[in-house]
Amino acid sequence: MDRRIKLRHLETFVEISRRSSLKRAADALNLTQPAVSKTLRELEETLGAALMTRDRGGVRMTPMGEVFLQHAQASLGALEQGLAGVARMKSGEAARVMVGALPSVAARVLPQASLLFADLAQDSLLFFEDGPHDVLMDRLRRGALDLVVGRLGPPASMMGVSFTQLYTETVICVVRPGHPLTEGIGGFADLADWPVIYPAPRSAIRPLVDRLMLSQGVVQMQQARVESVSGAFGREVVRSGDAVWFISEGVVAADIAAGTLARLPLDTGLTAGPVGIMTRAEEEPSETVRLFRQCIRRAASDLGL
């Protein structure tokens, strides 16, 4: 390893990539912009490669920068984990597993997995965090999360991440029981006459639903469209009105089984995609994290997924 590369070089480079701006990175690091520029220039000179290009639109990564970013993020994440582990050992704190969960697994698989884990690791703590796919991926790469469970995201969002598939899931359309569309629907074009809850732009399922709508010739919904993947919000809006909700099947599987929501008979097979466990690439997880991963696989199997 070139010993000229210091921690400040990696921190600065990762922060610039995260903010896409030298000025915003400088503000986040509590440094001046010239200091940030100097640190980036030192790193590029040490590597003998341009990692970023600068123009009026901000900062853009070069192909070499994209490669180096994966390993810089992994290095910082490993260091953060090591420091946290030492701190926990010094304080006698229980082992922790930090889990990021996308909506479908948070509602379907993780509740059972957490119960299995509680029986097997009574001296450990589980922390769950939900959010948009890109936010959770960023926190995973930074070491703030040990793993993320959910849909496989676009290739650009999966850089530096390993994916282990659990099962395949589709997006479906649901309404309240007794909705007029449950009595007969001709196709996706009929949805244009009703309020729609559509996946949010940063959600993992948004490009899949966009592709489905395009394949059906539905370019734009005519009625008011709300964009969200919040389970609590979607349930309340759909149950109290006539909205149609595009949502991953796992989020509402229990509601459909209980009869509180109804699935529309539309072919959404084009939205099928893998759901699995995401971890930092080339990093050996702790024994506690490995145990929780086993509990997730067991829960998915028990649920017939």
N, C-alpha and C positions, 0 to 999 in steps of 0.2 A: 504494500500500500504506500502511496506517496504521502509522506508525513507532512507535506506542506498543506494538505487539505485538513482544515480544522472544522470543529463543530459549527462555528459561526458561518462558514461557507455553506454548509448543508442547510442550516436553518434559514439563511437568507434566500438561497435558491428555491427551496420548497415554498417559502412564503410568497415570493414573487410569482411562482407558478399558480399558487392558490388565488392570489389577488389579481393576476393579469395586469399588474401595474407596479412600477417602481415606487411611485409616491405612496400608494396604499400600503405596500409592503413596508416601507419606511415608517409609516404611522403605526402599523401593527407591531413593529419591532422596537418602536420608540427610538428610532435612529433618523439621521438626516438622509435625504435622497442621495446626495453625493457619496455618503458612506456606504449605502446599499449598492450603488453603481460600482464603487471601487471593489467591494467584496465580490460581486458577481464577476467583474473583470479579472480579479485574482484567480478565481476558480476556473474560468475559461482559459486563462493563460497556463495554469497548472496542468489542465487536461489537454491543452493544445487543440481545443475544439470550441466552436460557437454553440452555446446551449440555447440561446434565445436571440430573437430579432426584435428590434424596437422600431415602432413607427407611430404615426398619429393615433392609430387605433388601439395602441397599448403595447403589450409584450406578448410575443408568440413563441412557442417552443419549436426548436429545430428537431429533426429526427434524432440527432444525438442527444439533445436535451430530454426528449421523451424517454429514451433508454435510461439515461442517468437518473431521471426523476424517480423511476420505480425503485431503484436501489437506495437513493437518498431518503425517500419516505420510509422504506423498510428499516434503514439504519436508525433513523430518529425514533421510529416506533419501538424498535428493540431496546434502545437506550432508555426510553420512557418506561417501558415495562420492567427493565432491570432495576431502575431506581425505585419504582413503586414496590417491586418485590422485596427489596432490601428494607424499605421503610415499613412494610407490613411485618416482616420478620422481627425488626427491632421493637415494634410496638405490640407484638403478639396478636395482631389482627388476623381474623379468619381469612382463608383463601377466598378470592373473589373471581367470578366469571362475569364479564361485561358483554352483554348480548344486544345486538341491534336487530330489530325485527320489522319486516314489512307487514302490512296489514293482514294478508291472508294467513300467514303462519302464526301471527300474534293471536288470532282468533281461533285457530284450528289445531295447531300442533304444539305450540309452546306451553299452553296450560298443562297438558298431560305430561310433556317432557319435564316441566318444572317439578311436578309431583313425584315423578320417578327419581329425579335428581335429589330431591329433599330426603327421600328414603335412603339413598346410597351415600350421600355426602352431607351428613347432618351438621358438620362443623364448617361448611362453606356457605358463601353468600352469592345469590344471583341478583344481578342488576339488569333490568330491561329498559331499552330505549327505542322508541319508534321514530319514524321520520321519512322524508323522501329518500329514494334510492341513492342519489348522488351525494347527499349529506352523510348518510351512513357509510358509504364507501370511503369517503374522505376521512371520517373518524376512524374507520378500520385501519386504513393505511398509516394514519398518524399514531396508532397504538392506543387510542382512547377506547376502542372496542376490541374484544378478543375474537369475536366472530359475528357475522351477520347471517340471518336466515331469511330467505325470500327468493324472489324471481331472479333469474340470470338477467343482468342488465346489458345495455349496448356494449360492444367491444371496447370503446374508448373508456367507459366507466370501470372496466374490469382490469385495467393495467395494474400489475403487481399483486393480483388477487388470484387465489386458487378456488375452484368451484367443484363441490361434490354434490351430484344430483341426488335428490330424494324421490321425487315424483314429478309428474307433468300436470299442469293445471290450465284451465281456460278461463277467459273472462265471460261472464254471462250478463243477461239483462233481466232485472227483477223489478216487480211492481208490488203494490199492495194486493191482498186477496180481494177479488171482486172488481178489480180494475177492468174497464171496458175492453182493453187489449187481451185479457185472458179469455174472452169469449170468441176471439177470432182476430188474427193478424195476418196480413198478406205478405209482409216482408219488412225489411229495415226502413223502407221509405215511409211506412206508416208512423214511425217514431217521430218524424218531423212535426207532427201535429200536437206533440205533448212536451211538457217541460222535461229536461234531461239533466241528469247528474253525470258529467263526463269526467274521465280521469284527468288529474292535474298534469300540467306540462312536464314536471320533473319526475312523474311517477314511472315505474318500470313498465306499466301496462299501456301507457299513452300511445307509443308508436304502434303497438299491436292493434289497438282499437282504431287508430287513424287508418291503418292499412286495411282493416276490415271494412270500414265505412267507404273507403275509396273503391274497394273491390265491388261494393254493392251500389256504387254510383251515387252515394249520399255525400255530397260535397259539404253541405252546411246545414245545420239544424235551424229550422225556422223559428221555433219558440225559444223562450229564455233558456240559456244553458248555464248551469253552475258547474264549476270544475273543482272536484275534490275527490280524495280517496279515504276520507274520514268515515269510519264505520258508524260512529255515533251520530254524526250529522246525516249520513245517508239514510240510516234507518228512520230517523225522526221525520225527515222530509218525505220519504216514500210512504210511510205508514199514515201520514196525516194529509196526503194529497194524491195527485195523479201523476207524479213524476216517474220517469223511467230511469233506472240506475244501472250504469255500466260498472261492474265491480268483479274482482277475482272471486271465483266460486268459493274458495276457502273462507272468505270473510263472512259469507251469508249461508254457509251450508247448514248450520244449526237452525237458523231462522226458517229456511225452506222446510227442513224436517219437522219443525214445530208448527208450520202452517201460518206463520206471521208474515212471511213474504212468499211471493209466487214467481217462479221462473217463466219467462216468455219462451215459447217454442221456436226459437231462432237458432240457426246454425252458426255458432261462433267458433268453430274448429280452427279457423285461421289464427285465432289468438292463443292457441295452445303454446305453452312454453315451460321450460324446466324450472322447478323450485328446488333449492338446495342450500348447502352450508358454504359460506364464503369466509376464507381466512387469508392472512397474509402469505404470499407465496414464499416458499423456501424458508419458512420459519417453523421450528419445532414447538408445538403447543405444550402447555403445562399439563401435568397429569389430570388436574381438575377440569381443564378445558376439554381434554380428550374424553373424560367421563361424561361431560354434558353432551358432547357430540353423540356419544353412544345412546344417551337418553333420547335425543331428538330422533335418531334413526329408529329406535324402539317405538317411540310414540307414533311416528308415521306408519310403521308396520302395523301396530295395533289398530290404527284407524282405517286400515285397508287401503292406504295410499301407495 
